[in-house]
Structures are given as structure tokens and as C-alpha cells.
Amino acid sequence: TRIEASNVSDTEYFEDLGNTLVQTSQTSLERTAEATWHGDSWQATMLVQDFQNIDSTLSSFDKPYKQLPQLVFSYTPQQHLPGIQASAAAELNYFTHSNSTRVTGSRIDIMPRLGLPIERPGWYIKPTAGIRHTAYQLDNTAAGMPDDPSRTLPVATLDTGMVFERTGSWSGRSYIQTLEPRLFYLYIPDKNQDELPIFDTDNYDQNFWSLFRENRFSGPDRIGDANQLAIALSSRIVDPASGRELLSASIGSLLYFRDRTITLPGGLVETDSSSDVIGELAVALSRRWRVSGEAHWDPHRSQSIRNNYHLQYRAGPRQLLNIGYRFRDGLQEQADISFLWPIGRAWHAVGRWYYAMDDNETIEALAGLGYERCCW
């Protein structure tokens, strides 16, 4: 069980007294109560969720929906036909809103699935096929719009990959290196979904693992049409003595075999033949130094559109230094430096400088002292 209850009597409380950028940027406070049950082959969750608006510039129309309640159920039978994996997932929501003009109502989303995985040492093939059905019962719909729209779509995937492995040594230290190519094909037919409301659905943030998602939207109000192939390659270097991962590198992209016509309201049809090339890298330079990064390359414009790099030094419980750099083409270019460092046996200093390089201004600055002695 989990309960999260928040309320402020002054909606400018965090703007006035919040001590982090995250706090001062809040637009709403969540109130959630959740309970989850587990069985041998099933799991069920019940949730109720409400929000307090603390952004005076946010109109009542733009406030988030309340879920009163949400019921989620998943089932994976332990006994099944040889070689076949079956599963089913279902979600029932009832959405309400403080603005009486917004569309409200219930939504049920069901997806049974069958898979035929073949896994062998060094390679795997995992085909799956499922049917996703979503139905609504709505109130306050616009003139001419149905109050019981529904959508049924087949979803087919083929996930296949190989794992090559070799041993080697460098500077007298042995290591294991892997090479892991992966292909992931996804097919979902195009079906007009303009009659369906938007309750809790948005676009996903794109990263390496989004190449393997079945839906490019975060909720079931939109199921993206797809005829696409993800091509990816990963490699890892592992210390065989400790199992510690010394290096992890991945690169991948999506190839589209047709335009993507399903969008959120106001969105544009996507016509590119491929996605950005996305790369990730994490290197343990030593037991104290670690560097990681993510880069997005737009092959159609031949330029980098997003970079995120992070360098960390961790020498002990109170010896930590972080240096970060974030870039998004046309949106942001920021540097972030933070540290925790001892000054004597009991005292330590803490600080952070978060700087917008594109605007030449400090976003957030923090400096402080800490004291630790015995048990206080």
C-alpha cells in the first residue's frame, strides 16, 4: 500500500520557500492512495488520484484529470502449451475533472497476447502477437462526437538478437567483452483515433530504450501506427573477477517503412524515413571516476540535436563531485556542477551551480555546511 497526501493553504508556498528548482517549478500537488495485490500468476492494483493546483497561471481547463479510481490487472498463466507464452493485461479508469466543460468518463483497455520465444545460448527470437481493445463511456462530449467510441488494433512484434563474447587482457588485467546486435520489428496498422479523448496520454521522451517500445505514446488514448524496424548494437566490458561493468556502449536507430499519421491533437504527421541515431556510453574510468553520456544525431540535418554528458568523482562517503552538460538544439544549453566535500573530521561543504549557457544566467546556486559527529 502507498499513500501520498499533500496540501498547501498558500499556492505560492513553494515559489516563496522552496529550496530546489524542482520544488519552485511545481504546478500541482499529488494526492494518491494505492494498493497492490500479488498472486502466483497475477497482479492487481487499485489507485485513486487527485491533484491540487498551485500554479495561478494555469487555467481550470488545463488542470490534470483525477482518476477515481484506476484498476489495473495483469495475468501470466504458469501452465501453458509447450513453447507458447500467454499473457493478458487490463486497465479500467474513471476520469473526472474540476472544469465542467471537459470530457469525462470511463475507459477500459484490454490486451491479450501470445508469444513463441526461442532462446538459445548466444541468440534469441521472440515473436509476439496481441489484440489491444480500448472502449470509452463519455460525458460532456462535443456536438457530433460519439459518447462510446472504441478502438481495436492488432499488435505484432519480432524481437531477435545475438550475444557474442570474448575474453582478453589489457595492462595485465583480464576482461570479458560482449557484442550484442539486436533487431526489433513492430507492426500496428493505421486507424483513425480522432474520436478518442486525451485523458492521460502524452509523447514519450526519446532515448535509446524508446527504440523498443510498442507505443510511442505514454497512455492508451493513442496507439501509434507503426511499420518499423529498430536496429541496435551494444557492447559491454566486464571484470570477470568482480562482475563489475567497466564499459557499456549502445547505438541504435529506427527505420520507418511508412509515415506515422497518428498524432496527439495539433501534432504533425511524421514523414522521416528514419529516427535520430541515439548513442549511450558509460565508462568506469577507475573505482573513483565514472563518465556517462547520451547523444542524438539527426541524419536528415547532419547535426547533433541533443547531448547529455556527466562526469562523477566519488572517493568516499563525503567526497563527491559531479560535472554535467546538457544540450538540446534550440531549447537549452546548460552546465551543472555539484559537490560534497569534507573539511575536517566532522564538517563538510556542499554546493551546486546550475548555469544556462544559452541565456548567460545562473538557474540555481546552492552553498552549505554540514556537521556530523557521532550520532548527530
C-alpha positions in Angstrom: 0.0 0.0 0.0 1.1 3.6 -0.6 -0.5 6.9 0.4 0.8 10.3 -0.7 -1.1 13.3 0.6 -0.1 16.9 0.0 -1.8 20.2 0.5 -0.9 23.9 0.9 -3.1 26.7 2.0 -0.9 29.2 0.2 -0.5 28.3 -3.5 2.8 30.4 -3.7 4.3 28.4 -0.8 6.9 26.6 -2.9 7.6 29.6 -5.1 8.4 31.6 -2.0 10.1 29.0 0.3 11.1 26.1 -1.9 14.9 25.4 -1.8 15.3 23.5 -5.1 14.4 24.2 -8.7 12.2 21.2 -8.8 10.1 22.5 -5.9 9.7 26.0 -7.2 8.7 24.7 -10.6 5.8 22.6 -9.3 2.4 23.3 -10.8 0.3 20.8 -8.8 0.5 18.6 -5.7 -0.5 14.9 -6.0 -2.8 13.1 -3.6 -2.7 9.3 -4.2 -3.7 6.2 -2.5 -2.7 2.9 -4.0 -3.0 -0.8 -3.1 -1.4 -3.7 -4.9 -2.1 -7.5 -4.6 0.1 -10.2 -5.9 -0.8 -13.8 -6.7 1.3 -16.7 -8.2 0.4 -15.7 -11.8 -1.5 -12.4 -11.4 -1.2 -8.8 -10.0 -3.9 -6.3 -9.3 -3.6 -2.6 -8.4 -6.2 -0.1 -7.3 -5.4 3.6 -7.3 -7.2 6.9 -6.6 -5.5 10.1 -7.6 -6.3 13.8 -7.2 -4.3 17.0 -7.6 -4.2 20.4 -6.0 -3.4 23.2 -8.5 -0.7 25.6 -7.2 0.0 27.4 -10.4 -2.0 30.6 -10.6 -1.3 30.9 -14.3 -2.8 27.5 -15.1 -6.5 27.7 -16.1 -9.0 25.3 -14.7 -9.4 23.8 -18.2 -5.7 22.8 -18.3 -5.6 21.1 -14.9 -4.8 17.3 -14.9 -7.6 14.8 -14.7 -8.5 13.0 -11.5 -8.6 9.2 -11.5 -11.4 7.9 -9.2 -10.4 5.1 -9.5 -7.9 3.3 -11.6 -7.9 -0.6 -11.6 -5.0 -2.5 -13.3 -4.8 -6.3 -13.7 -2.2 -8.5 -15.3 -2.2 -12.2 -15.7 0.5 -14.6 -16.9 -0.5 -18.3 -16.5 2.2 -20.6 -15.1 0.8 -23.5 -17.1 0.6 -23.2 -20.9 1.2 -25.1 -24.1 4.8 -26.1 -24.7 6.8 -23.2 -26.3 3.9 -20.7 -26.1 3.7 -17.8 -23.6 0.3 -16.3 -22.9 -0.4 -13.1 -21.0 -3.2 -10.6 -20.6 -3.3 -7.0 -19.2 -6.4 -4.9 -18.5 -6.9 -1.4 -17.1 -10.1 0.4 -16.1 -10.2 4.1 -15.3 -12.8 6.6 -14.4 -11.7 10.2 -15.1 -13.3 13.3 -13.6 -12.3 17.0 -13.9 -12.9 20.2 -11.9 -13.9 22.0 -15.1 -17.4 21.1 -16.0 -16.8 21.6 -19.8 -14.1 18.9 -20.0 -14.9 15.5 -21.4 -15.1 12.9 -18.5 -16.0 9.3 -18.3 -14.6 5.7 -18.1 -12.0 3.9 -20.2 -11.2 0.2 -20.4 -8.1 -1.0 -22.1 -7.5 -4.8 -22.6 -4.7 -6.6 -24.3 -4.3 -10.4 -24.5 -1.0 -11.6 -26.1 0.6 -14.8 -27.3 4.4 -15.3 -27.7 6.6 -18.1 -29.1 10.0 -17.4 -27.7 13.1 -19.4 -28.8 16.1 -18.8 -26.6 19.4 -20.5 -27.0 22.9 -19.7 -25.7 24.1 -16.8 -27.8 20.9 -15.9 -29.6 17.1 -15.5 -29.2 14.0 -15.0 -31.4 10.8 -13.7 -29.7 7.7 -13.2 -31.9 4.5 -12.0 -30.2 1.0 -11.1 -31.4 -1.7 -9.4 -29.5 -5.0 -7.6 -29.7 -5.5 -4.2 -28.0 -9.1 -3.1 -27.4 -9.9 0.3 -25.8 -13.5 1.4 -25.2 -15.0 4.6 -23.6 -18.2 5.7 -21.9 -18.1 9.5 -22.0 -19.9 12.6 -20.7 -19.7 16.2 -22.0 -18.7 15.2 -25.5 -18.7 17.9 -28.2 -21.6 18.1 -30.7 -21.4 15.3 -33.3 -18.9 13.2 -31.3 -19.9 9.8 -30.0 -20.1 9.1 -26.3 -19.0 5.5 -26.6 -16.0 5.4 -29.0 -13.8 2.4 -29.2 -10.7 1.1 -31.0 -9.4 -2.4 -31.7 -5.9 -2.9 -33.1 -3.6 -5.9 -33.7 0.0 -5.5 -32.4 2.8 -7.7 -33.7 6.4 -7.7 -32.7 9.6 -9.7 -33.6 12.5 -9.3 -31.2 15.7 -11.0 -32.2 19.3 -10.7 -31.1 22.7 -12.3 -30.6 25.3 -12.2 -27.9 28.9 -12.7 -28.8 31.5 -12.9 -26.1 35.3 -13.0 -25.9 38.0 -12.8 -23.3 41.1 -10.6 -23.4 43.5 -8.7 -21.3 44.8 -5.1 -21.1 47.6 -3.8 -18.9 47.7 -7.1 -17.2 44.0 -7.2 -16.3 41.7 -9.7 -17.9 38.2 -8.8 -19.1 35.2 -10.2 -20.9 33.8 -8.2 -23.9 30.4 -8.7 -25.4 28.9 -7.7 -28.7 25.1 -7.6 -28.8 23.3 -6.8 -32.1 19.5 -6.6 -31.9 16.6 -6.1 -34.3 13.1 -5.2 -33.1 10.3 -5.1 -35.7 6.9 -3.6 -34.8 3.7 -3.6 -36.8 0.5 -1.8 -35.8 -2.0 -0.8 -38.6 -3.1 2.8 -39.1 -6.6 3.5 -37.7 -8.1 6.9 -37.2 -8.4 7.8 -33.4 -9.6 11.4 -33.5 -12.8 10.5 -31.8 -10.9 9.3 -28.7 -10.3 11.9 -25.9 -6.9 12.6 -24.3 -7.1 11.8 -20.6 -3.5 10.8 -19.5 -1.6 10.4 -22.8 1.5 12.3 -24.0 4.6 11.8 -26.1 7.5 9.8 -24.6 10.8 11.4 -24.1 13.1 9.7 -26.7 16.1 7.7 -25.5 17.9 4.5 -26.5 15.3 2.2 -24.9 12.4 4.0 -26.6 13.5 2.3 -29.8 12.0 -0.9 -28.4 8.7 0.5 -27.1 5.5 -0.8 -28.6 3.7 2.5 -28.3 5.3 6.0 -28.9 2.7 7.5 -26.6 2.7 7.2 -22.8 -1.0 6.2 -22.5 -3.7 4.2 -24.3 -5.7 7.2 -25.6 -3.4 7.0 -28.7 -1.8 3.9 -30.1 0.8 4.9 -32.7 0.6 3.3 -36.1 3.9 1.5 -36.8 5.7 -0.4 -39.5 9.2 0.0 -38.3 12.5 -1.8 -37.5 14.8 -0.9 -34.7 18.5 -1.6 -35.4 20.8 -1.5 -32.4 24.2 -2.6 -31.3 25.5 -2.8 -27.7 28.9 -3.8 -26.2 30.0 -4.3 -22.6 33.3 -4.9 -21.0 33.1 -6.7 -17.7 35.6 -7.5 -15.0 35.3 -11.4 -14.7 36.6 -11.4 -11.1 34.1 -8.9 -9.6 31.4 -8.8 -12.3 31.7 -5.0 -12.3 30.8 -3.4 -15.6 33.7 -1.3 -16.8 32.2 -0.1 -20.0 28.7 -0.1 -21.7 28.1 1.4 -25.1 24.9 1.3 -27.3 23.9 2.8 -30.5 20.7 2.4 -32.5 18.0 3.9 -34.8 14.6 3.3 -36.2 13.9 2.6 -39.8 10.3 3.6 -40.8 8.6 1.9 -43.7 5.7 4.3 -43.8 4.6 7.7 -42.5 3.2 7.9 -38.9 -0.2 9.5 -39.2 -1.5 9.0 -35.6 -0.7 12.1 -33.5 -1.9 14.0 -30.4 -4.2 16.9 -31.1 -2.3 19.6 -33.0 0.5 17.2 -33.9 2.0 16.8 -37.3 2.3 13.7 -39.4 5.8 12.3 -39.2 7.3 11.6 -42.7 11.0 10.9 -42.0 12.3 7.6 -43.1 14.4 7.1 -40.0 14.7 8.4 -36.5 17.6 10.1 -34.8 20.7 7.9 -34.2 20.9 7.6 -30.5 24.1 6.6 -28.6 24.8 5.9 -24.9 28.1 5.4 -23.2 29.1 4.7 -19.6 32.7 4.1 -18.6 34.1 3.3 -15.2 37.5 5.1 -15.6 38.5 3.8 -12.2 36.8 2.9 -8.9 36.5 6.7 -8.2 35.9 8.2 -11.7 32.9 7.5 -13.9 31.8 9.2 -17.1 28.5 8.7 -19.0 26.8 10.4 -21.9 23.9 10.3 -24.4 23.9 11.8 -27.9 21.2 12.2 -30.5 22.3 12.7 -34.1 19.8 13.9 -36.8 20.9 12.2 -40.0 18.5 14.3 -42.1 20.1 17.6 -41.0 23.5 16.1 -40.3 23.8 17.7 -36.9 23.6 16.9 -33.2 20.3 17.8 -31.7 20.7 16.6 -28.1 23.7 15.8 -25.8 23.9 14.9 -22.2 27.3 14.3 -20.5 28.1 13.5 -16.9 31.4 13.1 -15.1 31.4 11.9 -11.5 34.2 11.5 -8.9 33.4 9.5 -5.8 36.2 8.9 -3.4 34.4 8.2 -0.1 31.2 8.8 1.9 31.6 12.6 1.8 33.8 13.0 -1.3 31.7 13.6 -4.3 32.0 15.8 -7.4 29.6 16.0 -10.3 30.0 17.9 -13.6 27.2 17.8 -16.2 26.4 19.3 -19.5 23.0 19.3 -21.3 22.2 20.5 -24.8 19.0 20.4 -26.8 19.0 22.1 -30.2 17.1 25.4 -30.0 15.9 24.7 -26.4 18.7 24.6 -23.9 22.4 24.5 -23.2 23.3 24.1 -19.5 26.2 23.3 -17.3 25.7 21.7 -13.8 28.4 21.4 -11.2 27.8 20.0 -7.7 30.0 18.7 -4.9 30.1 17.3 -1.3 33.5 17.5 0.3 34.9 17.1 3.9 36.6 20.0 5.7 38.0 18.4 8.8 36.8 15.3 10.7 33.2 16.5 11.4 32.5 19.3 8.9 31.7 19.1 5.2 30.8 21.5 2.5 28.0 21.1 -0.2 27.4 23.2 -3.2 25.7 23.4 -6.6 25.9 25.8 -9.6 23.4 25.3 -12.3 24.1 27.7 -15.2 22.2 28.4 -18.5 24.9 28.9 -21.1 22.5 30.0 -23.8 21.0 32.8 -21.6 24.2 33.6 -19.7 22.5 33.4 -16.3 22.5 31.2 -13.2 19.4 29.0 -12.9 20.2 27.8 -9.4 23.0 28.2 -6.9 23.4 26.5 -3.5 26.1 26.5 -0.9 26.0 25.0 2.6 27.9 23.5 5.5 27.1 20.2 7.3 28.3 18.8 10.6 28.3 15.1 11.5 29.6 13.8 14.8 29.0 10.5 16.5 25.2 10.2 16.4 24.1 13.7 15.3 
